[in-house]
Amino acid sequence: MTSDENPVHAPKRRRMAGYTPLAAEHTDGESVAEERTYDHLPQQQLGDSVAGKAMTPVPITEVSPSVSKAQLDEMDVPPESGVQEREEREHAPARKRRMGSASPAAGEHEVEAPSNTSAGAAQADLVTPTATASSSTRLAGTKGGAGSVTANRSTVASSAWRKPAVTTAILLILGLLVVIGARWLRTLDGVQDFLMAYDGHAWQPEVAPDGIPPWLGWQHFLNVFFIVLIVRTGLQVRTERKPPGYWTAKKDSFFSPKGNSPKKVSLSQWLHQSLDVLWVVNGMIFVALLFVSGQWMRIVPMSWDVFPNMLSAAIQYASLDWPAENGWLHYNALQVMAYFLTVFVAAPLAVLTGVRISTWWPERAKRLTRLYPVGWARALHFPVMLYFVAFTAVHVFLVFFTGALRNLNHIYSSRDIVDWWGLAIFLVSVLVIAAAWFLTRPLFTTPIAARLGKVTK
């Protein structure tokens, strides 16, 4: 409020805090369009602007768009009446609104028609913000919250497939670039001469046996059978947070050698370890038969020319003009090296790292434990498993895209002819592996585990 220093003159009117400046009118009876200079200002600047202008005198000619100058001149009340009218308005019951109508948001000004009693009431109506949101606004906010939850779920779902899709696209692009590069290399004279000198087949002894005996076909199936189940259970051991149950070996039993205290492991780890035993036994029989029959000469590099022939075979594969081959008589250099690494390098590494992690590791061998920490075994065991997965995928791909019927007959029927018997036996083997995959659930494995040890939840 202003101080009245000169009683002769009427007190000057000052604008109340939060008062909205009114546009000047040119005639008494017509309303002038509202010109708010702060419509596009941020909320913080708006508050500062209003607070700063609260103490600044303004001309009385600024009126509301809905209040004419003549009506404002007829209103002559003390400045305090505006405060009283505001207090009465705050204690008055809220006005009823039609359902679905938009209520003024918080911070906005609600303009009403002026009262005939006081100018302070008109000013209060002009500047009083809505204290709380209406029920329709709260309902809209609730719907918005549900929509945001749905949006978050859709975002998570989209991100779940986005990474595999991007990875697949990148691999396809890289594969296309490799094919284009290999085909371009084959147009060079030097590369053509290299491919003529090295056709992709390394030297092999003349005494090496021809063909694939029946025992090798059975060993091939058993190896695939155990590897698929071992990879499945190994991933379960690695990823499961709450095992379906736990298993403890009997003291001084096969899974807990003499000198070791029985260890409590998950049912998945017990099954993984049991399958490892069967796979190792089958592998030992396989290697023994390789050396007895002389088949080892077909999968062991016998000359240094295996390396240039590997490069030649790789260029031919990458260019999609694959090397002429006959697996019944002679593997190409890449096949020889892949079989050699799988049988004589990757398999022993899987066994050595698996034993270190298993319940068979001797607890009393303190010095051996220090020389071979368990962290090394775990760091190497998983990459070896990935190698087996990659080898199997590439092997199956080449079997089907380099003459499926003939290759399947080599493996499953031990015949070098083209008919459907090899494919039929292969499909039966796939069904057997699928059935074993289903039977490795805890419902079927728990009774077996209970006979060999103690099962707890």
N, C-alpha and C positions, 0 to 999 in steps of 0.2 A: 504494500500500500504506500501511496505517496504521502509525504508530510505536507501539511497545509501551512506554508510560511506566510502567505498573504491572505488574510481572511476575506479581503474585498473581492478578490477574484475567485472564480469557481475552481475547485481542484482539477488538475489535469488528469485525464484518464490514462492509465498505463495498462498495457496488455498483461494478462495473467500468464504464469508459466505454462508452457505447452499450448498457448493460443496459436491457432492457425492464421497466418496472414491472409487477409481478404483482398480481393481485387477491387480496384477503384471503379466506380460507376460514373457514367456520364449523364444519366437522367435519373429522376427520382423513382420512376415506376418500373424500370426495366432492370432485370438481373444481368450481371456481367459474367461471362464464362470464367470459371475458376482457373487461376494460374498459380499452381503450387510449384514453387521453384525447387522443391526438394523431392519430387516424385521419383527421380532416378538416382538419388543418392543412396549409398549403403546405409544400413540400419544404424551403425555406430555414428556415422556422420550426421544422420538425421537427428539422433538424440542430442549430440553436441550442438547442432545448429539451433534446435528448438530451445535448449537450455541457455544458449548464448544470447538468443534474441528475446528471452523472457524479460530482461531488464531494460530493453530498448523501447522508448516510446514510439508508437505507431500512429499514423493518422486515423481518424475515426471514419474516414471515407472508405476504408477497406471493409468489405462486407462479404457475407457468404453468398454463394451462388443462389441459394434459396431464400435469402433475406434481402429485401429491398432497402434502399437508404431511407426512404420515408418511414418504414416500419421501425428502423433502428433509431431514428431521431425521436420517435414517440416514446421510446423506452428510456426512463430516467430513474435509475435505482443506484443505491450506493454500491461501490465495488465489492463490499462484503457479501452482498446478496448472492453473488455468483457462487461463493463457497457454500452458502446455506443450501442453495438449490442443488448443488452437486451432492451434498451429503444426503438430502432428501431423495435424490435420484438413486443413490447407491443403496439406500434402505428400502426403496420401493420394490415390489415384486417384478420379476422379469416378465417382459412382454412375450406374448405367445407368437410363435412363428409358424407359418405353414410348413407342413412336412415336405422335405425335399428342397426347400428354399435354402440358398447359400447364406450362411451367417458370416458377419465380418470377421476376418482373421485377427489374431492377436496383434496389436500394434497398429491396426488400421483405424481410421476415424469414421464414426457413424454420424451422419448429418441428418438432423430432424428439423421439422418445421418449428419456428420460434414460438414461444409462449407469449401471451399477451401481458404477462405479469412483469417480466424483468428481462433485461438484456443479458444479465449474468446467467440466467437459465439457458438462453440461446447459446452463449459462449460455452457453457458447460456441455451442452449437447454436441457442440461442434468438435470439442477436443477430447471427450471422454473415450478412451479405448475400451474394447470388449475385454472384460476381466478373464473370462474362461471361455473355452471352446464349447460350442453347442453339441448336443447329442449326435447330430448328423456328422459333425466334424470328427468326433471321436470314433464313430462307426467307420467313417472313411479311413481314419488312421489304422483301425483294426484290420480292415480289408487290405490296406497297404502293407501291414506287417505280414499277413498271410501270403500276400503276393511276393514279398521279399524272400520269405522262406522257400516258396516254390522256385523263385529265381535262383536262390543259392543251390537248391538241389539240382536244378537243371545245369547250373554251372559245373558242379562236381561231376555230374554224369557226362557232360561233354568233355571235361578234362580227362576222364577215365579212358575214353577212346581216342582222344586227340594225340596223345603221345605214341601209341602203337601205329596210328595212321601216318603220323609224320615220319616215324622210323621206317615204316614200310616204303613210303614214298622215296625217302633218301636212299634206301637200299636199291630200289628199282632204278633210280637215276644213276647211281654208281655202277650198277650192273650194265646199264645201257652204254655208259661211257667206256667201260672195260671192253665190251663187244666192239664198239666203234674203233677204239684204239687198236685192238688185236687185228681186226680186219684191215686197218690201214697198214699195220706192220707187215702183214703178209703180202702187200703190194711192193715192198722194197726188195731189190735184187739180193742183198746180203741175207735177209731173213729167209727168202726162198731157198737160197743155197744151203743155209743152216738146216732147214726142215728136210731137204733132200739128203743131207749127210746123216742126220739123226731123225729117224721117223717116229721116235717116242718109245721104242722097245729096247731095253738094255740087254746086254749079253746074258744068256742063260745056258747052263751046262746041257749038253746033249743027253745026258743020262737022267735029266729031270723027268718025272713021270707026266704023262698026259692025262687029261680028264680030271674029274672030281669023284672020288669014291663015295659010296653011300654013307659011310660013317661020318664023312665031312659034312654031308647035308644035315644029318641029325645033330651034329655038334653045332652047326650054324643056327639051327632052330633053337636049341637050348640056350646058346649064348644070347640070342635076341630076347628070348623069354625072360631070362634072369636079369638082363640089363634093363629092360623096360620096368620091371617091378622094383629093381634096386634104385633106379632114378626116381621113381614115384615115392618110395618110402624115404629116400634121402632128402627129397624136397620137403616132405612132411616133417622130418626131424628138424630141418633148418627153419621152417616157417611157423610151425604150430606154437601157440602161446599157452594153451590149456590142453595138455594131452588127454586122451580118453581114459587113460589109466597108467599105472606104473607096474613094473615087473622087477622082482628081485630074484637073482639066481640062487640056487642051493649052494651051500658051502662045499668047496672042493669038488664042484661039478664041472662039466665041460665049459660052461660060460664063465665060471669063476675058478680058475686053476688053483692048485694048492699054493698057499702062501699069500693069496689075495683075499681080502675081505669082500663078501658079496656086495655088489653095487646095485643101487636102485636106479633104474633107467625107465624111460617111457616105453609104452608098448610099441610105438612106431620104431624106436631105436632097436628094440629087441627083434622085431620083424626084419628090419634092415640088416642087422647083423646075421640073422639066420639065413637070409637070402644070399648074403656074401659068402657064407660057408659053402652053400650049394654051387654058387658060381665059381668059386675057387677050385672046388673038386672037379667040376666039369672042365675048367680051364687046364688043370693039370693033366687030365686024360687027353685033352685036345693036343697039348704040346707034345706029350709022349707019342701019340699016334703020328704027329707031323714028322718027328725024327725017325720013327720006325718005318714009315711008308716012303720017306724021301720027299714028301710034299713041302718040306721046309725050303727046298731049293727054289721053289716057285715064288716065295714071298720074302726071301732074304736077298738083298743086293749082293751080287757076286762080282761086280766090276765097277771101276770109276766112271764108266760111261753112263751110269745111271743118272748122273746130275745133268749133263746136257740133254739127255733124253727126257728128263723130267721137265726141263724148260720147253722143249719142243712140244711135248704133250700138253703143257699148260697153254701155250699159244694156240694150239689147235682146238682145245676145249673152249677157250675164251672167244675165239672167232666163230664158234658154232659150226665149224667144219671139223667134226671130231675125228680122232685118229682111227684108222681101220684096225680093229682088234678082234681077237678070238680068245676069250677067257678060258676056253676049254684047253688051249695049248700054251698060251703065253700072255701073261698080264703086261700092260704097258708100265713104264717106269713110275708114273704117279701111283698106280695101283700097288705096285710092289712096295714102294716106300710107305704108303698108308697102312698096308697090312703089317709091315714090319714094325712100324711105330706102335700100332695098336696091340699086337700080340706080345712084343718083347720090350716095350718101354712103358706105354700107358697102363697096361694091366698090372705089371709089377709095382708101379708107383701107386696105383689104387689100393693094392694089397698092403703095401708097407705103411701108407698113411692111414689106412683103415684100422690096422692092428694097433697103431699108436693111440687112436681115439677110443678103441673098443675096451671091453672089460677084460680082455686077455693080457693087457700090458702088465708085466710083473711090477708090483709095487716095491719090492725090495731092491730092485736094480736101480739104486740111486745114481750111480755114475752114468749108466746108460740113459736115464731120464734127463740128466743135465746135458748130455751130448745131443740128445734128440728131444727138444722141447715140444710139448703138445701143440703150441701155437704154430710151429712150422708145419706140422701135419695138417692142421685145420686149414692153413692158408693154401696148401697145395692140393688137398683132397677135392675141394669144390671145383677148381679149374680142370682137374682130370675128368670129373664127371661131365663138365661142359664139353670137353673134347670128345667123349664117347657119344654125346648127343649130336654134336656136329658131324662126326664120322658116320653115324647111323643115317642121319638125314641125307647127306650127300650120297652115301652108298645106295640108299633106296631110290633116290632121284635118278642116278645113272643106270640102275638096273632097269627101270621102266622106260627110260628115254634112249637106250642104246640097244633095243631089241628085247622087249619084256618077256615074250613067250620063250625065246631061246635061253635067256639068262635064268629065268625061273626054273626051266627044266634042268639047267646045269646044277642049280643049288638044291632043288627039292626032289628031282627024280633021277639025277646022275645020268642024264642022256643028252647027247648033242643033237637034238632034233627040235623042230618047231611044232608043237601041238599044245593042247589046253590042259594037260595033266599037271604041269608045273604050277600054272595059275590056280587050279583047283586046290592043290595041296597048300599053296600059299594062303588062300582065303580061309581054309580050315585052320591053319596055324594062327591067323589073325583072330579068329573066333575063340580059340583056346586062350590066347593072351588076354583078350577082353574078359573072358570068364574069370581068369586068375586075377585080373585087376579088380573085379567086383568082389571076389572072395577074400581079398586082403583087408577087408573092413574089420574093425574090432569085434563085430558080432560073431565072426567066424574064427578069428585068430585068438581071441581071449581063451576059449577052452583049451587050445593047444598050449598056449603060454602057461596056463595054470598047471598043466601036467609037468612042465619043466622048471617051474619056480613058483613064486608067490606073487599073485596079482592083487593090487590094491588100487583104490580110487583116490 
